[in-house]
């Protein structure tokens, strides 16, 4: 795979918004942009099925709250 580096121009306003999204000081703008792209991707069909299955399990009472688990583990 050939990697090509390019330079893009962005406004100062956009740079400020990218800075706000940094999770740590040395995070690159490229990393921030990749994260934003990932956030906008469509969920896979498998993920959608898992979410639906989880919702059903919650409705059927097949889950426990964090407080219930803590009590069970005597934490």
Z-matrix of the N, CA and C atoms (Angstrom, degrees):
N
C 1 1.442
C 2 1.526 1 108.69
N 3 1.298 2 116.51 1 130.62
C 4 1.449 3 121.69 2 179.65
C 5 1.523 4 108.58 3 -91.38
N 6 1.314 5 116.15 4 128.12
C 7 1.449 6 120.83 5 178.32
C 8 1.517 7 108.85 6 -101.07
N 9 1.318 8 115.03 7 128.70
C 10 1.447 9 119.99 8 179.16
C 11 1.517 10 108.74 9 -117.17
N 12 1.307 11 116.96 10 128.50
C 13 1.450 12 121.48 11 176.96
C 14 1.505 13 108.30 12 -97.91
N 15 1.321 14 115.21 13 138.44
C 16 1.457 15 119.76 14 178.54
C 17 1.516 16 108.99 15 -137.78
N 18 1.285 17 115.89 16 161.80
C 19 1.455 18 122.46 17 177.53
C 20 1.518 19 107.90 18 -110.10
N 21 1.331 20 116.20 19 137.02
C 22 1.458 21 119.51 20 176.21
C 23 1.520 22 108.71 21 -121.45
N 24 1.313 23 115.54 22 153.31
C 25 1.454 24 120.29 23 176.41
C 26 1.517 25 108.17 24 -99.70
N 27 1.327 26 115.60 25 132.57
C 28 1.459 27 121.17 26 175.60
C 29 1.525 28 107.77 27 -132.55
N 30 1.290 29 115.49 28 154.56
C 31 1.460 30 120.23 29 -179.17
C 32 1.526 31 110.69 30 -73.23
N 33 1.305 32 115.83 31 161.39
C 34 1.466 33 120.57 32 176.80
C 35 1.525 34 110.09 33 -61.66
N 36 1.325 35 115.81 34 -34.85
C 37 1.466 36 120.33 35 179.13
C 38 1.535 37 110.70 36 -61.93
N 39 1.335 38 116.39 37 -42.48
C 40 1.460 39 120.24 38 178.78
C 41 1.530 40 110.74 39 -67.67
N 42 1.321 41 117.09 40 -40.77
C 43 1.467 42 120.12 41 177.87
C 44 1.528 43 109.80 42 -58.37
N 45 1.323 44 117.07 43 -42.49
C 46 1.463 45 120.26 44 178.72
C 47 1.524 46 111.22 45 -62.60
N 48 1.335 47 117.16 46 -39.58
C 49 1.460 48 120.46 47 177.84
C 50 1.526 49 111.47 48 -66.63
N 51 1.315 50 116.85 49 -38.78
C 52 1.468 51 120.34 50 176.99
C 53 1.529 52 110.42 51 -65.24
N 54 1.304 53 117.44 52 -40.03
C 55 1.469 54 121.38 53 178.27
C 56 1.523 55 110.52 54 -60.47
N 57 1.329 56 116.48 55 -41.25
C 58 1.470 57 121.10 56 179.50
C 59 1.527 58 111.12 57 -60.99
N 60 1.325 59 116.58 58 -34.25
C 61 1.471 60 121.25 59 -177.30
C 62 1.516 61 114.14 60 -80.81
N 63 1.313 62 117.73 61 -7.04
C 64 1.467 63 120.25 62 179.90
C 65 1.523 64 109.96 63 -62.14
N 66 1.317 65 115.62 64 131.74
C 67 1.453 66 120.48 65 178.16
C 68 1.527 67 110.65 66 -88.47
N 69 1.308 68 116.99 67 -22.56
C 70 1.460 69 122.19 68 175.60
C 71 1.526 70 107.68 69 -150.33
N 72 1.316 71 116.71 70 157.25
C 73 1.466 72 122.14 71 -171.68
C 74 1.520 73 114.57 72 -55.40
N 75 1.316 74 117.75 73 -40.64
C 76 1.463 75 120.34 74 -174.62
C 77 1.527 76 113.71 75 -90.94
N 78 1.321 77 117.42 76 7.69
C 79 1.465 78 120.09 77 178.05
C 80 1.531 79 108.89 78 -65.77
N 81 1.321 80 116.62 79 132.78
C 82 1.467 81 120.39 80 -177.79
C 83 1.527 82 110.52 81 -81.69
N 84 1.327 83 114.45 82 157.83
C 85 1.459 84 119.22 83 175.59
C 86 1.520 85 110.29 84 -63.36
N 87 1.316 86 116.46 85 -32.62
C 88 1.469 87 119.14 86 177.42
C 89 1.522 88 110.35 87 -61.34
N 90 1.331 89 117.18 88 -44.29
C 91 1.463 90 120.44 89 178.10
C 92 1.526 91 111.28 90 -60.17
N 93 1.307 92 115.95 91 -41.15
C 94 1.467 93 120.19 92 179.66
C 95 1.524 94 109.96 93 -63.93
N 96 1.313 95 116.98 94 -43.84
C 97 1.466 96 120.67 95 179.30
C 98 1.524 97 111.01 96 -64.05
N 99 1.326 98 118.02 97 -42.18
C 100 1.470 99 120.72 98 176.83
C 101 1.527 100 110.50 99 -59.63
N 102 1.337 101 116.92 100 -42.95
C 103 1.464 102 120.29 101 178.49
C 104 1.521 103 111.21 102 -61.40
N 105 1.321 104 116.62 103 -41.44
C 106 1.460 105 120.06 104 178.43
C 107 1.524 106 111.33 105 -63.97
N 108 1.317 107 117.00 106 -40.25
C 109 1.464 108 120.40 107 177.62
C 110 1.523 109 110.74 108 -64.30
N 111 1.311 110 116.08 109 -42.34
C 112 1.474 111 120.58 110 178.80
C 113 1.528 112 110.35 111 -59.99
N 114 1.334 113 116.47 112 -41.78
C 115 1.458 114 120.91 113 -179.65
C 116 1.525 115 112.61 114 -62.89
N 117 1.321 116 116.90 115 -25.67
C 118 1.462 117 119.87 116 -176.29
C 119 1.528 118 113.40 117 -92.96
N 120 1.328 119 117.26 118 -3.67
C 121 1.469 120 120.11 119 -178.42
C 122 1.527 121 111.12 120 -71.75
N 123 1.292 122 114.42 121 150.67
C 124 1.463 123 121.69 122 176.37
C 125 1.529 124 109.20 123 -73.54
N 126 1.327 125 115.86 124 142.21
C 127 1.458 126 119.70 125 176.66
C 128 1.525 127 109.71 126 -69.30
N 129 1.320 128 116.58 127 143.99
C 130 1.459 129 120.35 128 178.00
C 131 1.528 130 109.57 129 -70.43
N 132 1.305 131 115.85 130 160.81
C 133 1.472 132 120.33 131 178.17
C 134 1.525 133 110.60 132 -61.57
N 135 1.331 134 116.50 133 -37.90
C 136 1.467 135 119.95 134 179.15
C 137 1.530 136 110.24 135 -63.01
N 138 1.317 137 117.21 136 -43.43
C 139 1.464 138 120.73 137 179.01
C 140 1.521 139 110.43 138 -63.77
N 141 1.322 140 116.63 139 -41.12
C 142 1.465 141 120.11 140 178.18
C 143 1.530 142 110.94 141 -61.37
N 144 1.342 143 117.31 142 -40.50
C 145 1.468 144 120.84 143 177.82
C 146 1.521 145 110.65 144 -63.64
N 147 1.339 146 117.07 145 -42.86
C 148 1.468 147 120.61 146 179.25
C 149 1.525 148 111.30 147 -62.99
N 150 1.310 149 116.84 148 -39.87
C 151 1.468 150 120.28 149 178.38
C 152 1.519 151 109.99 150 -63.93
N 153 1.316 152 117.00 151 -44.69
C 154 1.464 153 120.82 152 179.37
C 155 1.529 154 110.89 153 -63.21
N 156 1.335 155 116.94 154 -41.80
C 157 1.460 156 120.79 155 178.11
C 158 1.528 157 109.91 156 -62.03
N 159 1.301 158 117.62 157 -42.06
C 160 1.460 159 121.86 158 179.25
C 161 1.517 160 111.37 159 -63.89
N 162 1.326 161 117.08 160 -40.87
C 163 1.467 162 120.56 161 178.06
C 164 1.525 163 110.81 162 -60.79
N 165 1.329 164 115.75 163 -42.75
C 166 1.465 165 119.82 164 179.45
C 167 1.527 166 110.78 165 -63.37
N 168 1.334 167 116.65 166 -42.24
C 169 1.465 168 120.40 167 179.52
C 170 1.525 169 111.01 168 -63.11
N 171 1.307 170 117.05 169 -37.41
C 172 1.464 171 120.71 170 177.22
C 173 1.522 172 109.85 171 -65.34
N 174 1.338 173 117.07 172 -47.28
C 175 1.466 174 121.80 173 179.36
C 176 1.522 175 111.70 174 -60.48
N 177 1.332 176 117.55 175 -34.46
C 178 1.461 177 122.24 176 -178.64
C 179 1.524 178 112.37 177 -84.55
N 180 1.312 179 117.22 178 0.69
C 181 1.456 180 120.91 179 178.16
C 182 1.515 181 113.92 180 73.87
N 183 1.306 182 117.47 181 25.29
C 184 1.465 183 121.51 182 -178.24
C 185 1.527 184 112.17 183 -90.29
N 186 1.310 185 117.20 184 15.80
C 187 1.463 186 121.24 185 179.90
C 188 1.515 187 110.19 186 -121.47
N 189 1.325 188 115.84 187 165.42
C 190 1.460 189 121.43 188 176.68
C 191 1.519 190 108.24 189 -126.09
N 192 1.319 191 114.90 190 147.77
C 193 1.458 192 119.19 191 177.23
C 194 1.524 193 109.33 192 -78.41
N 195 1.320 194 115.69 193 163.95
C 196 1.457 195 120.51 194 176.42
C 197 1.527 196 110.18 195 -59.25
N 198 1.308 197 116.87 196 -39.96
C 199 1.466 198 120.46 197 179.04
C 200 1.528 199 111.12 198 -63.06
N 201 1.319 200 118.25 199 -39.37
C 202 1.464 201 120.98 200 177.35
C 203 1.527 202 111.03 201 -63.53
N 204 1.307 203 117.45 202 -41.83
C 205 1.468 204 121.71 203 179.20
C 206 1.524 205 110.09 204 -65.39
N 207 1.322 206 116.96 205 -44.42
C 208 1.471 207 120.90 206 178.35
C 209 1.521 208 110.94 207 -58.71
N 210 1.316 209 115.50 208 -44.05
C 211 1.476 210 120.29 209 179.32
C 212 1.534 211 110.43 210 -63.86
N 213 1.325 212 116.30 211 -43.66
C 214 1.469 213 121.95 212 179.33
C 215 1.534 214 110.53 213 -61.23
N 216 1.329 215 116.43 214 -39.63
C 217 1.473 216 121.06 215 -179.26
C 218 1.529 217 112.45 216 -88.28
N 219 1.336 218 115.75 217 0.99
C 220 1.472 219 122.14 218 179.68
C 221 1.530 220 111.57 219 57.30
N 222 1.329 221 115.09 220 46.44
C 223 1.460 222 120.15 221 177.76
C 224 1.507 223 111.23 222 -98.51
